[in-house]
């Protein structure tokens, strides 16, 4: 067997055990696929104990509540038998013990065991699932197969509370070695206490603001490379201002062309702009009317 099994009795024990490795759900953060929610730097701080693990929100709660319902639907749709190892069971790779996963369900089939990963998605993000599952979930799925050594599995999703879909996914042996190497380098950062490089993600920006929320009346010498940062920031600032000015000028031309009409059609039916009347609610600020220009389908 390519993995060992660890069973815990509570979420707190399970979370503490997860700090001793990289869970498959962490891989998307390490790869920079979820910059709004997490990043290598934010995840590193969590593994180092500097920052608490992500608190379960309402979306996560409902995902867990709907998991057995979606699993039953998958079993009914495919005729496959499912095994539930438990929410607080961790599988750990024997060859790469820093890699772990917690499976939603295990599939028993004639072709051998498979991994069933279960997701929920709101209707506003349905287009992400049009052809294949989002890359962040595919990365998680391949990380799980890296731990188990299995050759296949399925990813099922319930979209908008009523649209069920699933994909059978094969083990990607070309991707998995590189994925393991990326995780190994990240785990070395944790073991050495050396943070990964600072990136441009929203998650890293939030982590830094929280890390340095307090202020000291001191001055520090910036590193030599900060001169290049300063120059580039000034350059970008000028470019942004020029682009904003250009944007405002182009919008002004469109508004002048639309006038009091609601829509303006582009030549050849290439699209249209809407110049819409909007009102701010009186309970927030004094009521006023204004119009907003935006490109519409």
C-alpha positions as MATLAB code, in Angstrom:
seq = 'XXXXXXXXXXXXXXXXXXXXXXXXXXXXXXXXXXXXXXXXXXXXXXXXXXXXXXXXXXXXXXXXXXXXXXXXXXXXXXXXXXXXXXXXXXXXXXXXXXXXXXXXXXXXXXXXXXXXXXXXXXXXXXXXXXXXXXXXXXXXXXXXXXXXXXXXXXXXXXXXXXXXXXXXXXXXXXXXXXXXXXXXXXXXXXXXXXXXXXXXXXXXXXXXXXXXXXXXXXXXXXXXXXXXXXXXXXXXXXXXXXXXXXXXXXXXXXXXXXXXXXXXXXXXXXXXXXXXXXXXXXXXXXXXXXXXXXXXX';
ca = [
       0.000    0.000    0.000;
       1.301    3.425   -0.941;
      -0.362    5.204    1.981;
      -0.937    4.911    5.710;
      -4.255    5.637    7.435;
      -4.703    7.991   10.405;
      -8.085    8.314   12.118;
      -9.044   11.188   14.419;
     -12.145   11.785   16.521;
     -12.678   15.543   16.186;
     -12.175   18.404   13.763;
      -9.630   19.964   16.151;
      -7.476   16.801   16.167;
      -7.821   16.484   12.414;
      -6.779   20.105   11.820;
      -3.746   19.717   14.082;
      -2.704   16.542   12.233;
      -3.058   18.326    8.879;
      -0.453   20.844    9.993;
       2.036   17.988    9.805;
       1.849   17.847    6.045;
       0.333   19.246    2.873;
      -3.280   18.287    2.279;
      -4.498   17.807   -1.269;
      -6.826   20.780   -0.796;
      -3.735   22.926   -0.090;
      -2.168   22.235   -3.480;
      -4.234   24.849   -5.326;
      -2.854   27.521   -2.978;
       0.730   26.341   -3.485;
       0.244   26.472   -7.263;
      -1.250   29.981   -7.091;
      -4.644   28.869   -8.438;
      -6.769   30.554   -5.743;
      -5.092   33.982   -5.262;
      -8.197   35.547   -3.735;
      -8.494   33.015   -0.918;
      -5.018   31.621   -0.305;
      -1.404   31.697   -1.469;
       1.906   29.965   -0.681;
       2.757   32.689    1.841;
      -0.618   32.557    3.611;
      -0.514   28.749    3.722;
       3.064   28.837    5.057;
       1.974   31.110    7.909;
      -0.835   28.705    8.751;
       1.504   25.707    8.748;
       3.977   27.600   10.934;
       1.202   28.326   13.421;
       1.385   32.097   12.889;
      -2.126   32.221   11.487;
      -5.207   30.163   12.317;
      -6.598   27.716    9.801;
      -9.463   28.934    7.644;
     -12.644   29.163    9.693;
     -15.530   27.102    8.371;
     -17.911   29.509    6.641;
     -21.523   29.037    5.600;
     -20.601   27.811    2.119;
     -18.259   25.196    3.602;
     -20.922   24.161    6.119;
     -23.503   23.563    3.415;
     -20.946   21.750    1.297;
     -20.449   19.287    4.162;
     -24.200   18.988    4.779;
     -24.859   18.209    1.109;
     -21.924   15.810    0.717;
     -23.883   12.621    1.571;
     -26.773   13.728   -0.664;
     -24.445   14.238   -3.640;
     -22.666   10.957   -2.881;
     -26.006    9.110   -2.958;
     -26.870   10.758   -6.278;
     -23.493    9.735   -7.729;
     -23.962    6.123   -6.579;
     -27.446    6.067   -8.098;
     -26.281    7.592  -11.385;
     -23.277    5.294  -11.817;
     -24.252    2.114   -9.979;
     -20.896    2.215   -8.202;
     -20.398    1.290   -4.563;
     -18.985    3.970   -2.265;
     -17.042    3.669    0.987;
     -16.991    6.471    3.553;
     -13.741    6.390    5.544;
     -14.924    9.219    7.797;
     -14.545   12.984    7.783;
     -11.530   12.922   10.115;
      -9.494   10.206    8.372;
      -6.172   11.209    6.829;
      -4.321    9.181    4.213;
      -0.578    9.848    4.200;
       1.806    8.961    1.371;
       4.430    6.420    2.431;
       6.955    7.581   -0.183;
       6.262   11.300    0.351;
       4.958   11.540    3.956;
       4.498   15.318    3.743;
       1.599   14.690    1.297;
      -1.803   13.827    2.761;
      -5.466   13.794    1.804;
      -8.907   13.219    3.269;
     -11.232   11.548    0.788;
     -14.904   12.397    0.484;
     -15.615    8.826   -0.622;
     -13.743    5.816   -2.003;
     -15.141    4.140   -5.108;
     -15.153    0.337   -5.305;
     -15.218   -0.914   -8.889;
     -13.953   -3.640  -11.198;
     -11.157   -1.368  -12.390;
      -9.831   -0.932   -8.882;
     -10.371    1.658   -6.155;
     -11.039    5.243   -7.135;
     -11.354    8.607   -5.451;
     -14.675   10.458   -5.385;
     -14.275   14.182   -4.742;
     -17.522   16.052   -4.055;
     -18.098   19.774   -4.606;
     -20.917   22.305   -4.528;
     -21.036   25.476   -6.621;
     -23.420   28.408   -6.796;
     -25.244   29.195  -10.008;
     -23.168   32.361  -10.559;
     -20.092   30.171  -11.166;
     -21.794   27.538  -13.300;
     -19.747   28.546  -16.360;
     -16.584   27.331  -14.593;
     -17.957   23.795  -14.926;
     -19.126   23.951  -18.566;
     -16.561   21.548  -20.040;
     -14.232   20.361  -17.267;
     -13.905   21.015  -13.520;
     -11.924   24.143  -12.540;
      -8.145   23.727  -12.513;
      -7.944   24.220   -8.733;
     -10.073   21.119   -8.198;
      -8.248   19.112  -10.844;
      -4.966   19.880   -9.043;
      -6.465   18.722   -5.742;
      -7.731   15.568   -7.403;
      -4.346   14.645   -8.884;
      -2.713   15.297   -5.493;
      -5.124   12.799   -3.941;
      -4.231   10.208   -6.572;
      -0.551   10.925   -5.855;
      -1.149    9.964   -2.216;
      -3.294    6.881   -2.829;
      -1.473    5.600   -5.894;
      -4.826    4.903   -7.534;
      -5.318    5.233  -11.272;
      -8.631    7.012  -11.498;
     -11.613    8.566   -9.784;
     -14.548   10.910  -10.215;
     -15.267   14.524   -9.424;
     -18.945   15.269   -8.772;
     -20.593   18.652   -8.322;
     -24.012   20.043   -7.495;
     -24.443   23.432   -9.182;
     -27.004   25.902   -7.926;
     -28.609   23.270   -5.712;
     -30.169   21.370   -8.629;
     -27.718   20.663  -11.469;
     -25.717   17.475  -10.800;
     -22.685   16.590  -12.933;
     -19.698   14.297  -12.645;
     -16.506   13.513  -14.552;
     -14.395   10.352  -14.515;
     -10.780   11.493  -14.327;
      -7.657    9.437  -15.013;
      -4.394    9.654  -13.129;
      -2.105   12.114  -14.931;
       1.319   10.591  -14.539;
       2.935   13.445  -16.464;
       1.605   16.034  -13.993;
       1.960   14.221  -10.675;
       5.810   14.151  -10.413;
       5.980   17.938  -10.910;
       3.163   18.441   -8.441;
       5.010   16.362   -5.826;
       8.174   18.393   -6.398;
       6.353   21.700   -5.915;
       4.883   20.383   -2.660;
       8.283   19.123   -1.532;
       9.855   22.560   -2.031;
       7.011   24.206   -0.129;
       7.360   21.717    2.739;
      11.083   22.504    2.937;
      10.080   26.160    3.514;
       7.923   25.006    6.427;
      10.625   22.793    7.883;
      13.295   25.490    7.524;
      11.040   28.299    8.724;
      11.811   30.199    5.518;
       8.794   31.914    3.946;
       8.113   31.383    0.236;
       8.529   34.389   -2.083;
       6.039   37.221   -1.701;
       3.621   37.183   -4.624;
       0.993   39.593   -5.943;
      -2.073   37.684   -4.740;
      -4.897   39.252   -2.756;
      -4.476   36.508   -0.140;
      -0.825   37.427    0.455;
      -1.699   41.125    0.702;
      -4.311   40.327    3.345;
      -1.913   38.060    5.250;
       0.753   40.795    5.316;
      -1.731   43.441    6.496;
      -2.814   41.158    9.328;
       0.776   40.224   10.178;
       1.871   43.846   10.447;
      -1.362   45.325   11.826;
       0.502   47.147   14.616;
       2.955   50.019   14.097;
       6.271   50.944   15.746;
       7.812   54.416   15.639;
      11.014   53.198   13.951;
      12.764   53.326   10.576;
      14.348   50.393    8.762;
      16.814   50.197    5.887;
      15.166   48.658    2.846;
      17.070   45.988    0.857;
      19.129   46.993   -2.218;
      16.518   45.558   -4.588;
      13.931   47.990   -3.190;
      15.347   50.660   -5.519;
      14.107   48.597   -8.458;
      10.716   48.134   -6.761;
      10.448   51.883   -6.226;
      11.312   52.637   -9.875;
       8.823   50.075  -11.177;
       6.065   51.358   -8.876;
       6.579   54.894  -10.155;
       6.544   53.627  -13.744;
       3.378   51.588  -13.187;
       1.715   54.513  -11.411;
       2.293   56.712  -14.449;
       0.998   54.012  -16.789;
      -2.123   53.501  -14.669;
      -2.851   57.243  -14.658;
      -2.377   57.438  -18.424;
      -4.644   54.447  -18.960;
      -7.295   55.816  -16.588;
      -7.209   59.148  -18.423;
      -7.520   57.348  -21.734;
     -10.377   55.230  -20.368;
     -12.240   58.311  -19.156;
     -11.771   60.031  -22.522;
     -13.111   57.032  -24.465;
     -16.093   56.699  -22.144;
     -16.836   60.392  -22.535;
     -16.906   59.980  -26.329;
     -19.345   57.063  -26.016;
     -21.591   58.944  -23.571;
     -21.674   61.976  -25.870;
     -22.607   59.698  -28.784;
     -25.378   57.867  -26.861;
     -26.899   61.024  -25.399;
     -30.323   60.417  -23.842;
     -30.763   57.010  -25.459;
     -30.533   53.847  -23.362;
     -28.249   51.919  -25.712;
     -25.629   52.584  -28.333;
     -24.975   49.961  -31.029;
     -21.454   49.335  -32.274;
     -20.868   49.215  -36.056;
     -21.582   45.900  -37.718;
     -23.431   44.523  -34.711;
     -20.192   43.977  -32.801;
     -21.911   44.793  -29.506;
     -23.624   47.587  -27.652;
     -23.210   49.887  -24.684;
     -25.864   50.615  -22.113;
     -26.086   54.063  -20.532;
     -28.310   53.189  -17.604;
     -30.115   55.348  -15.097;
     -29.307   54.333  -11.517;
     -30.374   55.651   -8.135;
     -28.686   55.363   -4.780;
     -31.029   54.310   -1.951;
     -32.065   57.119    0.357;
     -31.341   55.120    3.527;
     -27.562   55.129    2.876;
     -26.958   58.597    1.504;
     -29.133   61.399    0.243;
     -30.961   60.063   -2.784;
     -29.577   61.118   -6.123;
     -29.738   59.954   -9.685;
     -26.860   59.243  -11.992;
     -26.098   57.237  -15.094;
     -23.490   54.523  -15.513;
     -21.794   53.463  -18.751;
     -20.955   49.802  -19.261;
     -20.514   47.373  -22.130;
     -23.267   44.771  -22.268;
     -23.858   41.609  -24.260;
];
